[in-house]
């Protein structure tokens, strides 16, 4: 099992926020992307962050957006659509969306609208 599976989402979240802010994006935009991917409302997302939920628990509770199959491309040199482990693929989907947002991609394209 990958170490990231048992890491808390809250331990990685500040790094996502820092990346967003460094690139001129906002925490609100990051949260919008996470909510789109997971189906969580803001209160549920906050609860997971406050409770120190692991990535495994986080994605077990999520209802992935039907458009996740449209998330393609590479993260860390690995094509997200080719990741075989279902949990790792969900984590890579999140990483890919965060990367796209940080690169300045319009929100409508990040959310596959």
N, C-alpha and C positions, 0 to 999 in steps of 0.2 A: 504494500500500500504506500502510495506517495505521501511524503510528510505534509504536503499542502492539504490533504484530505482532513487531517486532524487539527490543522491550524484554525484559529478563529478568524472569521470574516473581519471582526473588529480589529485584529492585528494587522491586516493588510489594507483595510479601508483608508487609514490616514495617508498611506503611500499613494493610493489612487487620488485622494483629495489634493495632495501636494503636487502630483503630476498635472492634474487639471488646472490648478491655480497658476503653476509655473507656465502653462501654455495658454493662459488667458481665458480658461473656461471656469465654470463655477461648480461648487458642491451640489447645487440644485440640479444642474445638468447631469452630473454624475448619478445622483439619486434617480433622476428620470430614466436614465438608461438602465439602471439596476431594476427599477420597478417594471419597466417594459419587459426585460428579460425574464424576471421571476414571477410576475403577476402579483407581487406584494403591493399593498398600499403603504403609505408613508409610516403609519403606526407599526405595521408588521416589520418593515425594514428596520426601524429604530429599535424595536424589541429584540430582533436578532443581533443587532450591534451591541445593545446594552447587556444582553445575556451571554455574550461571548460564544455564540453558536459557531460550531465548526463548519467548514465548507460542506462536509458530508451531510450534516443536519440541515444546513441552509438550503441546499439544492433538493434534499428529500422533501422539504416543506414547500418548495417552489412549484408553480404551474407554468412551465416554460411557454413563452409566446409562440403561437403557431408559425411565426415568421423566422424562427431560429434556423431553419434549413437554408435561409438566404444569407446567413453569416458564413462567408468563405474567406479564404486568404490565409496568411501565415502569421503565427505568433511564435517568437523564439525559433524561427526556422522550421516550424512544424505546421502543416496545413490543418486548420481546425476541423475541416470536414473529414479528414482522414484519421483523427484520433479515435482509437478503438475503445478505450475505457469510457463508459458513459459519463461518469462523474468528472473525469479529467476533461472530457469534451465540453461539459457545461462550464467548467472553470475557464477553459480556453475561449469559449464564446464570450464570457465576461471580459477577459483580458483583451480580446479583439475589439469589442465595443469601446472599452476604455481607450485603447490605442487610437481608434478612429476619431473619437471625440477630441483627444489630445492633439491630433494632427490637424484639427480645424475643420474636419468634415461637417457639413451642415447636419443639424439634428434630424431632419427628415430623412436623410440618407442613412445615418447611423441606425435609426429606428426602422429602416426598410419600409418607409411609408410610400 
